[in-house]
Amino acid sequence: MIRIRRSATAAALTLAAVTAAVLGLAGAASAHVSINPKEATQGGYGRFAFRVPNESDTASTTKVEVVLPENAPVGSVSTMPVAGWTVRVEKRKVDPPIDVHGSQLTEAVSKLTWTAATGGGVKPGEFQEFPVSMGPLPQVDKMVFKVLQTYSDGNVSRWIEEPTPGQEEPENPAPVLTLTAASASASPAASAPAAAGGGDDDSDSGTATILGVAGLVAGLAGLVLGGLAFLRTRREPAPKS
């Protein structure tokens, strides 16, 4: 009986350690700045949200800088007010000009900077979304947004590494918006992404991650219980005939 109890204790500790490791890896993989939705249509308009989680246990996120890609200028970029934050919009000259419904635009937004009010920001354990309306979206396969996240203690997280298809995600990945060609019958208005808060992609991904982790934990628990049952069977005396 003593050996069985020791085996049960060891198995329980092993299960707890594996569960903690799996949950920790799942959390680390998702804790970076992202854009939602992650896909849109070339030539369309859409509402997107830059989702910024706070990774520090002691400091708040007080500034978020989003740099728009130089190789994919957008004719119209507008921001939505975010309570407790101010936004500064920087522009740059573009050549050739951007054709927007017959108008030739010689300037495009190059950078968006959100700054929290004094004493505010994204607290530890929280996240904030910064909505942006953009269009018409350029005729490119993807848009890579480099983001700088500044904390109240002076630390800066640089989300600037471009992910490479087929390879492991870099340590500091930049948000990427994938653009697909519009169908022959689609109009710019019809090809625009849904105007909901832009969190569906991450919600589905988060749900899948949680279900996968739960399944792994359940499988480990089954193995532990099966092993304990086997040990009990071996140690219990056979019934006398």
URHU-V823297 format. One record per residue. N is the residue number from 1. SS is DSSP state (A for helix, B for strand, O for the rest). PHI is phi in degrees with one decimal (NA if undefined). Layout:
# URHU-V823297
N|SS|PHI ; N|SS|PHI
This chain:
# URHU-V823297
1|O|NA ; 2|A|-63.2 ; 3|A|-63.2 ; 4|A|-63.1 ; 5|A|-64.0 ; 6|A|-63.2 ; 7|A|-64.0 ; 8|A|-64.7 ; 9|A|-63.7 ; 10|A|-62.9 ; 11|A|-64.8 ; 12|A|-64.3 ; 13|A|-65.1 ; 14|A|-63.1 ; 15|A|-61.6 ; 16|A|-63.4 ; 17|A|-65.7 ; 18|A|-63.9 ; 19|A|-61.4 ; 20|A|-63.0 ; 21|A|-65.7 ; 22|A|-63.5 ; 23|A|-64.3 ; 24|A|-64.7 ; 25|A|-65.4 ; 26|A|-63.0 ; 27|A|-67.9 ; 28|A|-65.5 ; 29|A|-69.2 ; 30|A|-103.9 ; 31|O|-88.5 ; 32|O|-148.3 ; 33|O|-67.1 ; 34|B|-137.4 ; 35|B|-116.0 ; 36|B|-134.0 ; 37|O|-69.1 ; 38|O|-92.9 ; 39|B|-133.1 ; 40|B|-154.9 ; 41|B|-111.8 ; 42|O|-57.6 ; 43|O|84.6 ; 44|O|-93.2 ; 45|O|-117.5 ; 46|B|-164.3 ; 47|B|-105.0 ; 48|B|-125.3 ; 49|B|-129.9 ; 50|B|-85.9 ; 51|B|-95.0 ; 52|B|-119.4 ; 53|B|-83.9 ; 54|O|-93.2 ; 55|O|-97.4 ; 56|O|-86.3 ; 57|O|-88.0 ; 58|O|-127.2 ; 59|O|-118.6 ; 60|O|-101.5 ; 61|B|-79.6 ; 62|B|-114.1 ; 63|B|-149.4 ; 64|B|-130.7 ; 65|B|-113.8 ; 66|B|-115.1 ; 67|B|-99.2 ; 68|O|-79.4 ; 69|O|-65.3 ; 70|O|-69.2 ; 71|O|-82.8 ; 72|O|-143.2 ; 73|O|-67.0 ; 74|O|-118.9 ; 75|O|-67.4 ; 76|B|-127.6 ; 77|B|-134.6 ; 78|B|-133.2 ; 79|B|-110.8 ; 80|O|-102.4 ; 81|O|-58.4 ; 82|O|-119.4 ; 83|O|-56.9 ; 84|O|85.8 ; 85|B|-133.4 ; 86|B|-114.3 ; 87|B|-127.5 ; 88|B|-117.2 ; 89|B|-109.3 ; 90|B|-109.4 ; 91|B|-123.1 ; 92|B|-141.0 ; 93|B|-75.0 ; 94|B|-125.8 ; 95|B|-146.5 ; 96|B|-74.4 ; 97|B|-63.2 ; 98|B|-92.1 ; 99|B|-88.7 ; 100|B|-123.0 ; 101|O|52.4 ; 102|O|91.3 ; 103|B|-94.5 ; 104|B|-100.8 ; 105|B|-96.8 ; 106|B|-101.2 ; 107|B|-128.7 ; 108|B|-144.3 ; 109|B|-67.7 ; 110|B|-108.5 ; 111|B|-157.1 ; 112|B|-121.1 ; 113|B|-126.9 ; 114|B|-98.8 ; 115|B|-126.9 ; 116|B|-78.1 ; 117|O|-64.9 ; 118|O|-55.8 ; 119|O|83.3 ; 120|O|-103.1 ; 121|O|117.6 ; 122|B|-89.3 ; 123|O|-76.4 ; 124|O|-55.4 ; 125|O|83.1 ; 126|O|-119.5 ; 127|B|-139.7 ; 128|B|-137.1 ; 129|B|-110.4 ; 130|B|-120.1 ; 131|B|-75.1 ; 132|B|-140.6 ; 133|B|-105.2 ; 134|B|-137.9 ; 135|B|162.5 ; 136|O|-64.3 ; 137|O|-70.6 ; 138|O|-67.9 ; 139|O|-87.7 ; 140|O|-133.5 ; 141|O|-75.1 ; 142|B|-159.9 ; 143|B|-122.4 ; 144|B|-106.1 ; 145|B|-104.5 ; 146|B|-85.8 ; 147|B|-127.3 ; 148|B|-112.3 ; 149|B|-115.7 ; 150|B|-102.5 ; 151|B|-101.4 ; 152|O|-66.0 ; 153|O|-92.0 ; 154|O|95.2 ; 155|O|-70.0 ; 156|B|-129.3 ; 157|B|-97.1 ; 158|B|-108.1 ; 159|B|-90.9 ; 160|O|-130.5 ; 161|B|-88.1 ; 162|O|-82.0 ; 163|O|-63.4 ; 164|O|-112.7 ; 165|O|-55.8 ; 166|O|85.6 ; 167|O|-118.2 ; 168|O|-64.5 ; 169|O|-64.1 ; 170|O|-66.0 ; 171|O|-65.7 ; 172|O|-126.8 ; 173|B|-70.5 ; 174|O|-83.8 ; 175|B|-63.6 ; 176|B|-126.6 ; 177|B|-104.6 ; 178|B|-85.4 ; 179|B|-115.4 ; 180|B|-114.6 ; 181|O|-68.1 ; 182|O|-74.8 ; 183|O|-70.4 ; 184|O|-60.6 ; 185|O|-95.0 ; 186|O|-84.8 ; 187|O|-95.8 ; 188|O|-55.6 ; 189|O|-68.0 ; 190|O|-71.5 ; 191|O|-87.2 ; 192|O|-71.0 ; 193|O|-65.1 ; 194|O|-59.3 ; 195|O|-87.8 ; 196|O|-67.8 ; 197|O|-56.2 ; 198|O|82.5 ; 199|O|-108.0 ; 200|A|-63.9 ; 201|A|-60.5 ; 202|A|-68.8 ; 203|A|-64.1 ; 204|A|-64.1 ; 205|A|-63.8 ; 206|A|-64.4 ; 207|A|-63.0 ; 208|A|-63.0 ; 209|A|-63.3 ; 210|A|-61.6 ; 211|A|-64.2 ; 212|A|-65.1 ; 213|A|-63.9 ; 214|A|-61.6 ; 215|A|-64.9 ; 216|A|-64.5 ; 217|A|-62.8 ; 218|A|-62.3 ; 219|A|-65.0 ; 220|A|-64.0 ; 221|A|-61.2 ; 222|A|-63.9 ; 223|A|-63.5 ; 224|A|-62.6 ; 225|A|-64.2 ; 226|A|-64.1 ; 227|A|-64.0 ; 228|A|-65.1 ; 229|A|-62.5 ; 230|A|-64.6 ; 231|A|-63.5 ; 232|A|-62.0 ; 233|A|-62.9 ; 234|A|-71.8 ; 235|A|-93.1 ; 236|O|-76.2 ; 237|O|-65.0 ; 238|O|-68.7 ; 239|O|-62.9 ; 240|O|-73.6 ; 241|O|-83.9
